[in-house]
Amino acid sequence: MTIHLPHGAYEPRTTPLDLAPGGSPLVSRTVFSAAHVVADPYADVSPDGPAAIDWDATLAFRRHLWSHGLGVAEAMDTAQRGMGLDWAGGAELIRRSAAEAKAVGGRIACGVGTDQLTGPATLAEVRAAYEEQLALVEGSGAQAILMASRTLAAVARGPEEYADIYAHLLHQATEPVVLHWLGPMFDPALEGYWGSSDLDAATDTFLKIIAEHPDKVDGIKISLLDAAREIDVRRRLPSGVRCYTGDDFNYPELIAGDARGFSHALLGIFDPLGPLAAHAVRVLDTGDTQGFRDLLDPTVELSRHLFQAPTRFYKTGVVFLAWLAGHQEHFTMVGGLQSARSLPHLAKAYELADRLGLFPDPELAESRMRALLTVQGGTR
């Protein structure tokens, strides 16, 4: 039956892709999905208050990702760190998800930041905040991802102060960590990270820190939406340090790689694409690069749509698709972020995801899309 979307009529598909859980472990690439959180829709909270989370649904979604063989990157940007999820909520999320990972044998890495600092701070306070979060993550049994810090970006006076902070943290870490470079398109407060707005200079500082501590760096995650820069950086990494792509625009080609190397993955788009991404990597495991590209290349249009500027609001589309796919019973987000994308944007996301066969129950997805059109758009 035709559904009338803001941009025109669309005939939904009736059968999904066959993407059942299970399958062999992923071997040629290490792949993390940066997972979203599910809000409690019945909590009487305001957008600027503490997050109210539906823990059962949130953990169930992580089990869904693990069941397909993916790792979970927890308490990252996709989980709305700094955009609805404060440190108290983030700490509880890390504790609960790490315990769940241990119970089911899932791989997990968690974000370490400084978001308990809510005002101006000194470098010493930034370092202490990082240390507190690092201790919690490692104490939970999860791998640490050292995230970019808004507060450090505000207080650091140059590359040397970044180098000092990160050298101290890498010395403190008991196991190799992932370093995360999140670009200003994801968070405008991170402009000039690593001590310069000149990306070449910032890259040199970033690589110098890694080169001085290669035994403490498992890998890097680059989220700059710049494939050429990511390839350049990964070719300059010390032996044994991985590159985890965070490029939600160019991930198929970066994961596939070339004769001089490839990227692993830690991606927000692998929240809605999780089962398909895992299937594609299993095809890549057989040496079939073209088959891998045939599966993932068609998903780029959806990803570029979800991550279009203002990119930081991509979380809205991710949660919207989780609702349509039946992973949660509502389209409510912490911080009220369900209002951050327009109805036409969401309708286009529905169509693109449906064309890909991402919804396990296409009829449910269509029904929920019709309900949203009625509530937010009325009738025409």
C-alpha positions in Angstrom: 0.0 0.0 0.0 1.4 3.4 -0.9 2.4 5.7 1.8 2.4 9.5 1.1 5.6 11.0 2.5 6.4 14.8 2.4 8.6 14.3 -0.7 6.1 12.1 -2.5 4.4 8.7 -2.7 6.4 5.6 -1.8 5.6 2.0 -2.1 7.1 0.2 1.0 8.8 -3.2 0.5 7.2 -6.2 2.0 10.2 -8.4 2.8 13.3 -7.5 4.8 16.8 -8.7 4.3 17.6 -12.1 5.9 20.0 -11.0 8.6 19.6 -13.5 11.4 21.8 -13.3 14.5 24.7 -15.7 14.9 27.3 -16.5 12.3 31.0 -16.9 12.5 33.2 -14.4 14.4 34.4 -11.4 12.4 38.1 -12.0 11.8 39.5 -9.6 9.1 38.3 -6.4 10.8 37.5 -5.3 14.3 34.1 -3.6 14.2 32.4 -1.6 16.9 28.9 -0.1 16.7 28.6 3.1 18.7 25.2 2.4 20.3 22.4 4.8 21.2 20.5 5.0 24.5 16.8 4.4 24.9 15.0 7.1 27.0 12.2 6.4 29.5 9.2 8.1 27.8 7.2 8.2 31.0 9.8 10.0 33.1 8.7 13.5 34.1 11.9 15.3 33.1 12.9 18.4 31.2 15.4 18.6 28.3 18.1 20.2 30.5 17.6 17.8 33.4 19.3 14.5 34.2 18.6 11.8 31.6 15.9 9.2 32.3 17.0 5.9 30.7 15.0 2.8 30.0 17.7 0.4 31.1 16.0 -2.8 29.9 15.6 -1.5 26.4 19.0 0.0 26.3 20.8 -3.2 27.3 18.5 -5.2 25.0 19.8 -3.2 22.1 23.4 -4.0 23.0 22.6 -7.7 23.2 21.2 -7.3 19.7 24.5 -5.9 18.4 26.5 -8.5 20.2 24.3 -11.3 18.8 25.5 -10.3 15.3 29.1 -10.4 16.3 29.7 -6.7 16.6 31.6 -4.9 19.5 29.8 -2.1 21.3 31.4 1.3 21.7 29.6 2.5 24.8 28.9 6.0 26.2 30.2 7.7 23.0 28.8 10.5 21.0 26.0 8.3 19.7 24.8 7.7 23.3 24.4 11.5 23.5 27.3 12.3 25.7 27.1 16.0 26.2 23.8 16.2 24.4 21.3 14.9 26.9 23.4 12.3 28.8 25.5 13.7 31.6 28.4 12.0 33.4 26.2 10.5 36.1 24.1 8.8 33.4 27.2 7.9 31.4 28.8 6.3 34.4 25.8 4.2 35.1 25.6 3.3 31.4 29.2 2.1 31.5 28.8 0.0 34.6 25.6 -1.7 33.4 26.8 -2.3 29.8 30.2 -3.6 30.9 28.5 -6.0 33.3 26.1 -7.1 30.5 29.1 -7.6 28.1 30.8 -9.8 30.7 27.6 -11.9 31.1 27.1 -12.6 27.4 30.7 -12.6 26.3 30.4 -9.4 24.2 33.2 -7.0 23.3 32.9 -3.5 24.8 34.9 -0.3 24.8 33.8 2.8 26.6 34.3 6.5 26.3 36.5 8.4 28.7 36.0 12.1 28.8 35.7 15.1 31.1 32.0 15.9 31.0 31.7 15.9 34.8 33.3 19.4 34.5 30.4 21.8 33.8 32.2 25.1 33.9 35.6 26.7 33.4 38.4 24.4 34.6 42.2 24.2 34.9 44.4 21.8 33.2 44.9 20.0 36.5 41.1 19.6 36.8 40.8 18.3 33.3 43.5 15.7 34.0 41.7 14.7 37.2 38.4 14.3 35.4 39.9 12.1 32.7 41.6 10.0 35.5 38.3 9.5 37.3 36.6 8.3 34.1 39.5 6.1 33.1 39.5 4.4 36.4 35.8 3.7 36.2 36.0 2.3 32.7 39.0 0.1 33.4 37.6 -1.0 36.7 34.4 -2.2 34.9 36.6 -4.4 32.7 36.0 -2.5 29.5 38.6 -1.1 27.1 39.0 2.7 27.3 38.4 5.1 24.5 40.0 8.5 25.3 37.5 10.9 23.9 38.1 14.5 22.9 37.3 17.0 25.7 35.4 20.2 25.2 37.0 21.5 28.4 40.5 20.7 27.3 39.8 22.4 24.0 38.7 25.5 25.9 41.6 25.7 28.3 44.7 24.3 26.5 47.0 27.0 25.2 48.8 24.9 22.5 49.9 21.5 21.3 52.3 21.0 24.2 49.5 21.1 26.8 47.6 18.5 24.8 50.7 16.3 24.6 51.2 16.6 28.4 47.7 15.6 29.3 47.6 12.7 26.9 51.1 11.5 27.9 49.9 11.4 31.5 46.7 9.5 30.7 48.5 7.0 28.5 51.0 6.4 31.4 48.0 5.9 33.7 46.2 3.4 31.5 46.7 -0.2 32.4 45.8 -1.5 28.9 46.1 0.0 25.4 43.4 2.6 24.7 41.8 4.0 21.6 42.4 7.7 21.0 39.4 9.5 19.5 39.7 12.6 17.3 36.2 14.0 16.9 35.9 16.8 14.4 34.0 20.1 14.9 31.3 18.9 12.5 30.2 16.5 15.2 30.9 19.0 18.1 31.6 22.7 17.3 33.2 23.0 20.7 36.1 20.8 19.5 37.3 23.3 16.9 41.1 23.6 17.1 41.7 20.3 18.9 45.3 19.2 19.3 46.2 22.8 19.6 45.5 24.1 16.0 42.7 24.7 13.6 45.2 23.8 10.8 44.5 20.2 10.3 48.0 19.4 9.1 49.5 20.8 12.2 46.9 19.1 14.4 47.6 15.8 12.6 51.3 16.1 13.3 50.6 16.7 17.0 48.2 13.7 17.2 50.7 11.4 15.5 53.6 12.6 17.7 51.6 11.7 20.8 51.0 8.2 19.4 54.6 7.7 18.2 55.8 8.5 21.8 53.5 5.9 23.4 52.8 3.2 20.8 52.6 0.4 23.4 49.7 2.2 25.1 47.6 2.9 22.0 45.6 0.0 20.6 44.2 2.3 17.8 42.8 5.6 16.8 39.3 6.6 15.8 39.2 9.5 13.3 35.8 11.2 12.9 36.6 14.0 10.4 34.5 12.9 7.4 37.7 13.2 5.3 38.7 9.9 3.7 42.0 11.2 2.2 43.2 12.5 5.6 42.3 9.2 7.3 44.2 7.2 4.8 47.2 9.5 5.2 47.1 9.2 9.0 46.7 5.4 9.0 49.7 5.0 6.7 51.8 7.0 9.2 50.8 5.1 12.3 53.4 3.0 14.2 53.3 -0.7 13.5 50.6 -2.4 15.5 48.4 0.7 16.0 45.1 0.3 14.3 42.9 2.9 12.6 39.2 2.6 13.4 37.3 4.6 10.9 34.7 7.0 12.3 33.9 8.3 8.8 30.2 7.9 8.3 30.5 9.2 4.7 33.2 6.9 3.3 33.3 3.8 5.5 33.0 1.1 2.7 36.1 2.2 0.9 38.0 2.8 4.1 37.2 -0.6 5.6 37.9 -2.4 2.3 41.2 -0.6 2.1 43.9 -0.8 -0.5 47.3 -2.4 -1.1 48.8 -0.3 1.7 46.3 -1.0 4.4 42.7 -0.7 5.7 40.7 0.7 8.5 38.8 -1.2 11.2 35.5 0.4 12.2 33.9 2.3 15.2 30.9 3.9 13.7 27.6 5.5 14.7 26.0 4.4 11.4 26.6 0.8 12.5 23.9 1.2 15.1 21.1 1.0 12.5 23.3 -1.0 10.0 24.6 -3.4 12.6 23.3 -6.8 11.2 24.0 -5.8 7.6 27.5 -4.5 8.5 28.3 -7.7 10.2 27.2 -9.7 7.2 29.3 -7.6 4.9 32.4 -8.1 7.0 31.9 -11.8 7.0 31.8 -11.6 3.2 35.1 -9.6 3.4 36.5 -12.3 5.6 36.3 -14.7 2.7 38.4 -12.3 0.6 35.5 -11.1 -1.4 36.1 -7.4 -1.4 33.7 -6.6 -4.2 30.9 -8.6 -2.4 31.6 -6.5 0.7 31.4 -3.3 -1.3 28.2 -4.5 -3.1 26.5 -4.9 0.3 27.7 -1.7 2.0 28.1 0.9 -0.9 24.2 1.2 -1.2 24.0 2.1 2.5 26.1 5.3 2.1 23.2 7.4 0.8 21.3 6.7 4.0 24.3 7.4 6.2 25.1 10.7 4.4 21.5 11.6 4.9 21.5 10.9 8.6 24.8 12.6 9.1 24.1 15.7 7.0 24.8 19.1 8.6 24.3 19.9 11.4 26.0 16.5 11.8 25.7 16.4 15.6 22.0 15.7 15.2 22.5 12.4 13.5 21.5 10.7 16.8 17.9 11.7 16.1 17.8 9.6 12.9 19.6 6.7 14.5 17.0 6.5 17.3 14.2 7.0 14.8 15.3 4.0 12.8 15.6 1.9 16.0 12.0 2.7 16.8 10.8 1.8 13.3 12.8 -1.4 13.4 11.1 -2.5 16.6 14.1 -2.2 19.0 12.1 0.2 21.2 8.5 1.1 21.7 8.7 4.9 21.2 10.5 7.8 19.6 11.5 9.7 22.6 15.1 10.8 23.3 17.0 12.0 26.3 17.3 15.8 26.2 14.2 16.0 23.9 16.4 15.5 20.9 13.7 13.8 18.9 12.8 17.3 17.8 16.2 18.0 16.3 15.4 16.7 12.8 12.4 17.8 10.6 9.6 15.5 9.5 10.8 15.5 5.8 14.3 14.5 7.0 12.8 11.6 9.0 10.5 10.5 6.2 13.4 10.4 3.8 15.4 8.3 6.3 12.5 5.9 6.5 12.4 5.5 2.8 16.1 5.0 2.4 16.2 2.4 5.2 13.2 0.6 3.9 14.7 0.3 0.4 17.7 -1.3 1.9 15.5 -3.9 3.7 16.8 -2.9 7.2 13.4 -3.2 9.0 12.8 -6.8 10.3 9.1 -6.1 10.2 8.3 -3.8 7.2 4.7 -3.6 8.2 5.5 -2.4 11.7 7.9 0.2 10.3 5.2 1.5 7.9 2.6 1.6 10.6 4.9 3.7 12.9 5.9 6.0 10.0 2.2 6.6 9.3 1.6 7.3 13.0 4.4 9.9 13.0 3.1 11.5 9.9 -0.3 11.9 11.5 1.0 13.2 14.8 3.6 15.6 13.4 2.1 16.4 10.0 -1.6 16.1 10.3 -3.5 15.0 7.2 -3.3 16.4 3.7 
